[in-house]
Amino acid sequence: MSSERRGAAARSQRSARPAAGPGARAHATALTEAAPVAPDGRRARASALLLACLAALVVARVLSIFAPGMWVWGFNYQRYIIAGLAYLPWLLSALVLVPPVARVVAPAVAPLGDGFARGATWARGVAFALPAALVLMIPDRVRLVGDFLLRQGAPEAPRPPGPLSAHALPLDGWLHVGWPQLAMDMGVMSAIDASRTLGSLEAGLLGVAAAALPAAMRLGGAPAVGVWSLGVFGGWLGLFTGYGTALAGMGIVVLVAAASVVRIGREGRGLLPFGLALAAGFGLHRSALALLPAFAWAAWRAWGATADDAAERRRVQAALVTPAVALLLFGLPIARGVAAHDAAHLRPAWAAAFSAAAWFTGPRLLDVLNLLLLLVPLALAAPLLFAALRPAGPRRAELAGLAWLAAPFALGLVVLFPRHGPFRGWDFFAPSAIALAALTAWLAGESMRGTRRA
């Protein structure tokens, strides 16, 4: 397709955006029926498959309680729950799959999904408040994951900062060491309370970033709430409960990138949020390097689609320059971090010698399975949903963008191995899980688009 035709198509699609006003909700709801990615028959089969996968996960979570040993450590933690009330979330997740209950719940949450579709301020407020309040309610009292104790102690260490700050990228150091130190010096709160406050704010921003995904998909109603939920309520929320890690902020970066590539796949524009997020990622954590393939794909597509739009072309140029400048500023500390840490992570602790074959042994693949079950269990259904939908047509570009986003992170899920093991080091894989969650959310959202099973 020529750049002129792509520009015309983008303008046509942009004119179809939901507008604010009395008819906005009806327009947003109508978007759930517009431009399906697959014929009705395929979407019906995919929605039935999605329901079956959700039901299987609910049942499997109960059965895993009785599994011998800890070979399903990513899924069987309910065996350690004593209080009966703690089973309420599992019971609710089972009840909403019952059709009579679902027929009551879906209309109740549909206005929120329509708010996401048209970018309503109140909907973004809800998207912020729910995860922010949730992580404030459940502080991390075990402090086992990753280098939790090291990060908790870093703000309290004698100045100049200790070894954590020496290896942290600037934005990570300012947020997770500088802010708690400032709060302590001012006598406002302790280091752990400062980390919890920051974690709550980051969780709220994660919710807002996740709300941009159904908006980019032009998806409203209950399916939009489902897509948003997949981006927010994963195992990674445990990183926002006081840990104070850059990997939590990287989740926000990945979700902004996911919404951008979907919009670019659909309209050919929207690169600037991706560029700004990538620049922030370079200042936050070295895992932002995994976003470069998706950014290159998005930049190529956006550049061709905006040839006849001078204003949008300037935004694309700004989106290209911003992360380039950030990479120049932070490239050296990123390289040092990769050399100091990731070389060791590439060698499994149980492997006698560095070998690619060690990445695909039974124990290693079982660890990967447990990480998915812990962080984003529905990602296991993504290949099945793809096969059922068999996406075709121009909308397939959205899926291509998400695939470019998820592929490097999925590779990291297999080849990287934390030195203290995946059980304690699952935080290392949170950005990978969120990238896979975005891809899964797109497939689930398209499976639910316009169906009665939403």
N, C-alpha and C positions, 0 to 999 in steps of 0.2 A: 504494500500500500504506500502511495506517495505521501510526502509530508503534508501536502495540501489537503489530501483526503483525510489524513489522520487528524489534522487541525479542525476540519469541518465536522468530523464525527465527534471530536471532543467538545466543540461548541454546542452541538446538538444535544449531547448527553448532559452538558452542564446546565442547559436551559431546562432540563427535566428535573432538576433538584427540587426537593420539597421546600416550600416557602412557609414562612411563619404566617399565622393568621387562623381564622376560624376553620378553614378547610384543610389545615396542615395535617391533622391526624388522619383524616380520610385519605389524603394523598400519600402519607407515609404507609398506611396500611395497604394501599393499592400497590406500593412498591414490592410487597411480598409476592405479588402475582406477576410482576413485570420481568421480562428478559430472563426466563429460566435458563439455567445452565445445562439442563438435560430435559428430555421429554417427560411428560407426566408419568408414564409407566415406570421409567427408571427412578424418578424421584419417589414414587410410591414404594418401590422395592427398597430404595435406600433408607427411607424413613422407617420402614418395618425392620430393616436390619439394624438401624440405630437403636430402636426400642429394644430389640433382642439383646444387643450388646450391653445396653445400660442395665437391663434386667439381669444379665449374666454376671455383671460386676457386682450388683447388689447381693446376689446369691453367693458368689465366690467370696465376698468379704466375710460372710458368716461361716462358710465351710473352712476358710483358712484358719479360723480359730482352733479347729480341731486337727490341723495338720501337724504331724510330728516334727519336732525340731524347729529350726528357724530358717529353713530354706526359702520361705516366702516372707522374709522380714519386712519387705516393703508393703505388706498388705494385712498382716495378721496381728497388728498391734491392739486390736480390740480384745484380744485374750487377756490383756493386762488391765482392762477397765473394770473397776469394781462397782462404782455407783451406777445404778440402773438408769438414772437420768442421762448418763453419758451416751446411751444408745439411741437417744432421741434423733440425732442427725441421720443415723442410718435408717431409722424407722420412717422418717420423713422422705428420705430419698427413695424408699421402697413404695411409699403411699402415692407419691406423685406419678408413678408409672401405672397406677391403676386407672383405667379410662374414666370411670365416673368421677374420681377425684381430680384427674387432669382436666376434665371439662369445666370444673369449677375454678381451678388455679389459673389456667391459661388466660381466660378473659380478665382475671384480676391483675395479671402482670403485663398484659398487652399494652396498656397506656405507657408504661415505662419503656417498653421496646419501641413504641412509636416516637417517644421522646428522644431516644438514642438516634433513630433514623433521621430526624430533622434537626439534631443538635441542640435540643432545648436546654436552657440553662438549668432548669429544675431537675431534669434527668441527669445532667452531669453532676449536680449537687448530690443526688442520691448515689450515683456511681462513686463519688468520693467518700461520702459519709459511711456507707455500709462496711467496706473493708477497713477503713480507718478506725471505726468503732470496734470492729471485731478483734483486731490485733491488740487494741488497748485492753480488751477484756481477758486476753489469754497470754500473759507474760511467759517468757521462756524461763522456767524454774530449774531445768536440768543443766542447761549450758554445756551441752556435750558436742554439738555439731561444730565441725571445722576448728578454727582457731578462736572460738568464742571467748575463752578466758584471756587470751593474749590481747584481743581487741578491747575487752572490757578494762584490762589493766593499762592499756596504752595511754589513755587520757590522764591516768593517775600517776604515770611514771614521772620521774624528775625531768625537768627541762634541761637541755634540749630533748626532743622526742626520742623515744626508744627505737628498737629495730623495726617495728611495724611501720612507723611513719617514714623511716628511711627507704623502705621498699614500696610504699604506697604511692599511687599516682596523685597528682595535686588535688583533684576534686575529691577523691577518696579521703585524703588526709584532712582536707578542710572540713568535710562533712562529719567524718567519723572519729576524728581526733580533735580537730580545732574547735568544733561546736561543743562537745562535752567539756573540754577544758575551759572554754569561755563561760559555760553555764556554771561550772564549779567555782571558777574565780569570782563570779558575780554573786555566788551564794544562792542561785535560783533553784538548782536541783542537783542531784548526784549524777555521776557519769552514766549509770545504768538508766536512770529516769530520762536523761537527755537523749540517750540512744533510743529508748522506747518512744519518746515524743517524735523524734525524727523518723523512726520506723512507721509510726502511724501516719505521718504526713506522706511518706513515700508510698504506703499502701493506698492512700487516697488517690495519689497521682497515678498509681497503677490502675485503679478503677476507672479513672477518667480516660487514660490511654486505651484501656480495653473497650470503652464505650465508642471509641472512634472506629473500631473494626466493623461492627454492624452498620454504622453510618456510611462507611466506605463501600460496603456491600449493597447499600440501599435496601436494607432488610429491616422490617418493623415487626411489631407485635411480639408474641411469645418467642418466636425463633430468635429475635434480636437479643432478648434477655438470656436465652441459652448460649448464644455466641459470646456475649459479655461475660457470663458466668465461667465459661471455659478459660477465658483469659485472666480471671481474677482468682477464683477459688480453687487453686491447685496447692500442692504440697509446699510450694515456694512461699506461701504466706508465713510459714514458720521463720523466714529470714527477717520479717518485719517486727518481731516481738521483742526486740532488745539486742539483737546480735550486732548491729552496726557494721554491715559489710557492703562493699561496693557491688557485690553480686545482686543485692536487692535492687539497687538503682538500675542495674543492667536489664532487669526485667522490664522496667518502664521503657528503656531505650528500644528493646526488641519489639514491644507492642506498638510503639510509635512507628517503627520501621514497617511492621506488618500492615498497619492501616495504610501507610503511604504506598506500599507496593500494590495493595489491592486497588487503591484509587488510581494509581498510575496505569495498572493493567486495564482498568475500565475506561478512564478518561484521558490518559496520557499526560496528566499533570498531578502535582502534589508532591514534588521532590523536596521542596524546602524543609518541611518538617523532618524528613528523613535525614537531610544534611545536618540540620541543627542537632538532632538526636545523636547522630554518628559522632559529631564533634564533641558533644558531652560525654559520649561513651569512651572516646580516646583519652579524656581526662579522668575517667573513672576506673576503667579496668581494661586489661589487655585483651580480654575476650571480645572486645568490640571489633578486633581484626576479622572475626568470623562474619561480620556484616558486609565486608567489602564486595564479595561476589554479588550479593543482592543489590548493593548500591550501584555497582557498575551496570547491572541489567536495567535498573530503574532509570539511571542517568541516560543510558542509550535510548531507552524508549521515550523518556520525557523530552530529550533533545530533538528527536525526530518529530514529535507531535506538536511542538510549539514553534515551528519554523515561521509561521505567519502571525505569531502573537508576540509582539516586542516586549510587553510587560511580563508575560509568563516566561519568556526567554531570559529576561534579567533575573527572575526568581530562580530559574534553573542554574544560571551562572553563579548566583550567590550560594546556592545549595552545593555547588561543586567546590567553590573556593573555601567555604567555612571548614569542612572536615580536613581539607588539604592543609590549611594553616594549623589546625589543631594537631594534625599528625606531625607536622614539622616541629611544633613546640614540644610534644610529648613523645615523639618517636624514640628518642634515646632511652628514657626510663621504661618505655614499653619493651624495647629490645632487651634491656637488662632484666626485666621481670620474666620475660620468656626464657632467657638463658638460665636464670637462677632457679626458676620453679618448674616450668613446663617440660624441660628436658627430663627431669626426674619423674614427672607425672606420666610421661610416655612409656615408662618401663614398669609393668606390673610388678608389685612387690613379690609375688609368688613365682615369677618367671626366673629361671636360672640364667637366661641370657636374653638380650633384646631380640625379639623376633615377632614379626607380624602375626605368626601363627598363634602366639600367646594371647592375642586379642580375641580369638574366636574359639577358645576352649570352653568346655561345658561350664565350669565355675564362673568364668568371666561373663559369658552370655547370660547366666542366671543372675549375676549382679546387675547387668543392664536391664533385664526384665524387672527386677525388684525396684530399680530406680524409677522406671516408668510407672510401676504400680504405686509407688510412693508419691510421685510428683504429678503425673498426668495419665492415669490409667486408661482413659478413653482413647489415647493415642494408639493403643493396640488395635483399635477398630478402624483406624484411618485407611490402611490398605483395602479393607473390605468395603468401606464407603466409596473409595475411589473406583473400585472395580464395579460397584453397583451403579454409580452415577455415570461413569465413562464421560466426563465433561467434554463438551465439544463447542465449537463456535467461538466468537470473539471473546466471550467471558472466560475462556480457558486461559487467557493471558493472566488473569488474577491468580489462578492456581500456579501458573508458572513462576510468578514473582514470589509467592510464598514458598515454593519448592527451592528457589535459589536462596531464600532466607534460611530455610530449615536445614538444607543439606550439610553445610559446614558444621552446624551445631550437632546434627545427628551423627556425623563422623566423630566429633569430639566425644560424644556419649560412649562410643565404642573404644576409641584408642587412648583416651585419657584415663588415668587411674590415680586417684589421690594417694599420697604416700601413707596416710593413716586409714586407708580403705574407704569404700563407698558408703558403709553404714554410718560412719562419722562424717565423711566428706561429701555427703549428698548435696551440700550447698554449692559445690563446684559445678554441678550440672543443672542448676536452676535456670540459667539463660537458655540452655539447650531444651529443657522441658517447656519453657514458655514459647520458644520458636515452634516446637512441635504442637503445642496447644493451639497456636494461631492457625496452623495448617489444618488441624483437626476441627477447629471451630468453623472454618470456612466450609469444609466438607459437610459438617453437621448442619450448618445454617442452610446450605443449598439443599440438603436432604429434607429439611423442614419447610422450605419456602413453598407457601401455598398449599400445604397438606393439612389434613384434619388431625394428624398425630402430633402437631406442634406442641 
